[in-house]
Amino acid sequence: MTTSARSRYVFHRVRQFFIPVAASVFVLLPLQSTLAAGTAAGTVIDNTAQLTYEIGGTPLSLSSNTVSVTVDERIDVVVTLQSPQVLVAGGDTNRSLLFRVTNTGNGSEDFLLAIDSNLPGDNFDPVPAVPAIYFDTDSSGDLTAGDLAYNPGVNDPQLAADAFVDILLVNDIPLAAANGETGLSELTATSRTGSGNPGDVFANQGDGGSDAVVGTSGGQAADTGEYLVSDVAVSVVKSVVVADPFGGTQPVPGATLTYSITVEVTNSGTAGNSAVNDPLPANTTYVPASIRLNGSALTDSIDADAGEFDTGGAPSVVVRLGDLTQLSGPQTVTFQVTID
């Protein structure tokens, strides 16, 4: 085996060791670039051996030639849905889903973005708005006037190794979409350098003039978000009243906080199996037997009534309201804590 062949063999062995580590760690720790993306593309790894020996008892040393290997660029990308299921009504316009595109490779890469709202497995096809893809410029998580529209080939996102960008897919909801139906929309990100089978090589296309090698993602990734048509509009409003130990309203240690949560259905729909779950705030202590539903006392224990103070996990006040309609009227839950 020649020196050049040995160098390529050693490099490929090193690359095989690092790729699975990067793929598993990076998704969880997208900001840890020094660990997640591996050695930067274009990095030159030099190695020189030293030989020591003696002649007639005299110690001598001799250096080998230096073998250099340039780290190739690995092309990898992950797309992850950031928003939960989005509740919509038939005829809604400009409803957005939030995604994150992360460069999980070890070099800078441009990515092409595409939307697909004609997918199998749903009840209706959302209609992509024009334009349909935006950068979440203001980090609000929803479409706002400050968000920049994506223009393919003009402002394709360029991401350094381990960097990410948040993307909004924007769709209109068909007027005929019925209550309980779902619609799917998918974002795909593809490396501009190229995609294909893991191990495919794009000669001299990587950072620093290195080769670009397709990683485990194939240089392309996608994720899907979901719209759910819901004909019920629910209002939830929370307030607090402070009573301090001196007859005032200052939130000092020892003061009592009375929380009120009012739930109300504001249209003709039905909110089935409704329940309030309110975790106890930090630095407070629950006041025993203080839970009320519409003014009526509920016990703290798990029993036949609608509520309890649940200490099975994080301490929480739980009150089950059941199926609510506009005719149910406002449902008000109150409970008390003291400031530690």
C-alpha positions in Angstrom: 0.0 0.0 0.0 1.4 3.4 -1.0 1.8 6.3 1.4 -1.1 8.1 -0.4 -3.3 5.0 -0.2 -2.5 4.6 3.5 -3.4 8.2 4.1 -6.8 7.8 2.4 -7.4 4.6 4.3 -6.7 6.3 7.7 -8.8 9.3 6.8 -11.8 7.2 5.8 -11.5 5.2 9.0 -11.6 8.5 11.0 -14.6 9.7 9.0 -16.5 6.5 9.6 -15.9 7.0 13.4 -17.2 10.6 13.5 -20.2 10.5 11.3 -22.6 8.5 13.6 -21.5 10.6 16.6 -22.4 13.8 14.8 -25.7 12.5 13.6 -26.9 11.5 17.0 -25.5 14.4 19.1 -26.1 17.3 16.8 -29.9 17.0 16.7 -30.1 17.4 20.4 -27.4 20.0 20.9 -27.7 22.3 17.8 -25.5 25.0 19.3 -22.6 22.8 20.3 -20.7 23.2 17.0 -17.3 22.1 18.2 -18.8 18.7 19.2 -21.7 18.1 16.9 -20.5 18.9 13.3 -17.0 17.3 13.8 -13.8 18.7 12.4 -14.4 21.7 10.1 -14.2 21.0 6.4 -10.9 22.0 4.8 -8.9 21.4 8.0 -5.5 20.0 7.2 -4.4 17.1 9.5 -0.6 16.7 9.5 1.2 13.8 11.0 5.0 13.1 11.3 6.6 10.1 12.9 9.8 10.2 15.0 12.4 7.4 15.1 15.0 7.2 17.8 18.0 4.9 17.7 21.6 4.5 18.8 24.9 4.2 17.0 27.8 3.1 19.2 25.8 4.3 22.3 25.1 7.7 20.8 21.3 8.5 20.8 20.0 9.7 17.4 16.6 10.6 16.0 15.1 10.8 12.5 11.8 12.3 11.3 9.7 10.7 8.7 8.1 12.7 5.9 4.9 14.6 6.9 1.6 13.1 5.7 -1.2 15.6 5.2 -4.9 14.9 4.9 -7.5 17.5 4.2 -10.9 16.9 5.9 -13.7 16.7 3.4 -17.0 18.4 3.9 -19.9 16.2 5.0 -23.3 17.3 3.7 -26.1 16.7 6.2 -29.3 18.5 7.2 -32.2 18.1 9.6 -35.7 19.6 9.4 -37.8 19.6 12.5 -41.3 20.8 13.1 -41.5 23.4 15.9 -45.2 24.2 16.1 -47.9 22.0 17.6 -51.0 21.1 15.6 -52.5 24.3 14.4 -56.3 24.9 14.9 -58.0 26.5 11.9 -61.4 27.1 10.4 -62.6 26.5 6.9 -61.7 29.6 4.8 -58.9 30.8 7.0 -56.0 32.4 5.1 -52.2 32.8 5.8 -52.1 30.1 8.5 -48.5 29.2 9.3 -46.5 26.2 10.5 -43.0 26.7 12.1 -40.0 24.5 11.2 -36.3 24.6 11.9 -33.7 23.8 9.3 -30.3 22.8 10.8 -27.0 22.3 9.0 -25.7 19.1 10.7 -22.7 18.9 8.4 -19.2 20.2 9.1 -19.0 23.0 6.5 -21.0 26.0 5.3 -23.9 25.1 3.0 -26.7 26.7 1.1 -30.1 25.0 1.2 -33.0 25.0 -1.2 -36.5 25.1 0.4 -39.7 23.6 -1.0 -43.3 23.2 0.3 -45.6 20.3 -0.5 -49.2 20.6 0.7 -50.6 17.8 -1.5 -49.8 14.8 0.8 -51.5 11.5 1.4 -53.0 10.6 4.8 -55.0 13.8 5.5 -58.6 14.9 4.9 -58.0 18.0 2.9 -55.1 19.7 1.1 -54.1 23.1 2.4 -53.5 25.7 -0.4 -50.0 27.2 -0.3 -50.2 31.0 -0.1 -48.2 33.2 -2.5 -45.5 33.4 -1.3 -45.8 30.2 0.8 -42.3 30.1 2.6 -41.0 32.8 4.9 -38.1 33.2 7.3 -39.3 33.8 10.9 -37.3 37.0 10.9 -38.6 38.3 14.2 -38.6 34.9 15.9 -42.3 35.3 16.8 -43.1 31.7 15.7 -46.0 33.0 13.5 -46.3 35.0 10.3 -46.0 38.8 10.9 -45.3 41.8 8.8 -41.6 41.7 9.7 -41.0 38.2 8.2 -39.0 38.0 5.0 -40.4 35.9 2.1 -38.2 33.2 0.7 -37.2 33.7 -3.0 -35.7 30.5 -4.4 -32.2 31.0 -5.9 -32.1 34.6 -4.5 -32.0 34.3 -0.7 -31.5 30.5 -0.1 -30.4 30.2 3.5 -26.6 29.8 3.9 -25.9 28.1 7.1 -22.5 27.6 8.8 -21.8 24.2 10.3 -24.3 23.6 13.2 -26.3 26.8 12.4 -30.1 26.8 12.0 -32.8 29.0 10.6 -36.5 29.0 11.5 -38.9 28.7 8.5 -42.7 29.3 8.2 -44.9 27.4 5.8 -48.0 29.5 5.0 -51.2 28.0 3.7 -54.9 28.9 3.2 -57.6 26.5 4.4 -60.2 25.4 1.9 -63.7 26.8 2.8 -65.1 23.3 2.5 -62.8 21.8 5.2 -65.1 20.4 7.9 -64.8 20.2 11.7 -62.3 17.5 12.9 -60.6 17.2 9.5 -56.8 17.5 9.2 -54.5 18.9 6.5 -50.8 18.3 6.1 -48.0 20.5 4.8 -44.3 19.5 4.4 -41.1 21.5 4.3 -38.1 20.0 2.4 -34.5 21.4 2.6 -32.0 20.2 0.0 -28.3 21.0 -0.1 -27.4 23.2 -3.1 -24.1 21.4 -3.4 -25.9 18.2 -4.0 -27.9 15.3 -2.5 -27.9 11.6 -3.1 -26.8 8.4 -1.4 -24.6 8.5 1.7 -21.0 8.5 0.5 -21.6 10.1 -2.8 -18.8 12.5 -3.6 -18.9 16.0 -5.2 -15.3 16.6 -6.2 -13.8 19.9 -5.0 -17.2 21.3 -4.0 -16.5 21.4 -0.2 -15.2 24.2 1.9 -11.5 25.0 1.4 -11.5 23.1 -1.9 -12.1 19.8 -0.3 -14.5 17.2 -1.7 -18.1 17.3 -0.5 -19.4 13.9 0.7 -23.1 13.2 1.2 -23.8 12.2 4.8 -26.5 10.0 6.4 -29.3 12.4 5.6 -28.6 12.2 1.9 -28.2 15.9 1.8 -32.0 16.4 2.0 -34.5 16.3 4.9 -38.2 17.0 5.4 -40.8 17.2 8.2 -44.6 17.6 8.2 -46.9 19.9 10.1 -50.7 19.5 10.6 -53.7 21.7 10.6 -56.9 20.7 12.4 -60.2 22.2 11.6 -62.0 23.1 14.9 -65.4 24.8 15.1 -65.0 25.7 18.7 -63.5 29.0 20.1 -62.5 28.9 23.7 -61.4 31.8 25.9 -59.1 31.2 28.9 -58.4 34.2 31.2 -56.3 34.1 34.4 -56.1 36.8 37.1 -54.6 37.1 40.6 -55.6 39.0 43.7 -52.9 39.7 46.4 -53.6 40.0 50.1 -50.6 40.7 52.4 -50.4 39.9 56.1 -50.8 43.6 57.0 -54.2 44.2 55.3 -52.6 45.5 52.1 -52.0 44.2 48.6 -48.2 43.9 48.5 -46.8 40.5 47.3 -44.4 40.1 50.3 -43.5 36.7 51.9 -46.6 35.4 53.7 -49.0 37.1 51.3 -51.9 35.1 49.9 -52.4 34.9 46.1 -55.9 34.0 44.9 -55.8 32.8 41.3 -58.9 32.8 39.1 -59.1 31.0 35.8 -62.2 31.6 33.7 -63.0 29.3 30.7 -65.7 30.1 28.2 -66.8 28.8 24.8 -67.5 31.8 22.6 -69.2 30.2 19.6 -71.5 27.3 18.7 -68.9 24.6 19.0 -68.3 22.1 21.8 -65.0 21.8 23.8 -65.1 18.2 24.8 -63.5 16.8 28.0 -62.3 20.2 29.1 -60.0 20.4 32.1 -57.9 23.0 33.9 -54.4 22.0 35.0 -52.5 24.7 36.8 -49.0 23.8 38.2 -48.2 25.4 41.5 -46.0 28.4 41.0 -42.4 28.2 42.4 -41.7 29.8 45.8 -45.3 29.3 46.9 -47.2 26.9 49.1 -50.7 25.7 48.3 -53.5 26.7 50.8 -55.3 23.5 51.7 -59.0 23.2 50.7 -59.0 26.4 48.6 -60.1 25.0 45.3 -63.5 26.4 44.1 -65.4 25.8 40.8 -68.0 28.6 40.2 -67.8 29.4 43.9 -68.5 25.8 45.1 -65.7 24.1 47.2 -63.9 21.1 45.8 -61.9 18.6 47.9 -58.1 18.4 47.6 -58.2 14.6 47.3 -58.9 12.5 44.2 -62.5 11.5 44.6 -66.0 11.9 43.0 -65.9 15.7 42.6 -64.4 17.6 39.7 -61.1 18.7 41.2 -58.1 17.9 43.3 -54.7 19.1 44.3 -52.5 16.6 42.4 -49.1 15.9 44.0 -48.3 12.8 41.9 -45.8 14.8 39.8 -45.3 18.6 39.8 -47.9 19.8 42.3 -50.9 21.1 40.3 -54.5 22.2 40.8 -56.7 20.1 38.5 -60.4 20.8 37.7 -62.4 18.8 35.1 -65.0 20.9 33.4 -66.4 18.2 31.0 -68.0 19.1 27.7 -68.5 22.9 27.4 -70.7 24.8 25.0 -71.7 28.5 24.7 -74.7 27.6 26.8 -72.5 26.4 29.6 -71.5 30.0 30.3 -68.2 31.0 32.0 -66.6 28.4 34.2 -64.4 29.9 36.9 -61.8 28.0 38.9 -60.1 29.6 41.9 -57.5 28.5 44.4 -55.0 30.1 46.8 -51.3 29.9 47.6 -49.0 31.8 50.0 -45.7 33.3 49.0 -42.9 31.5 50.8 
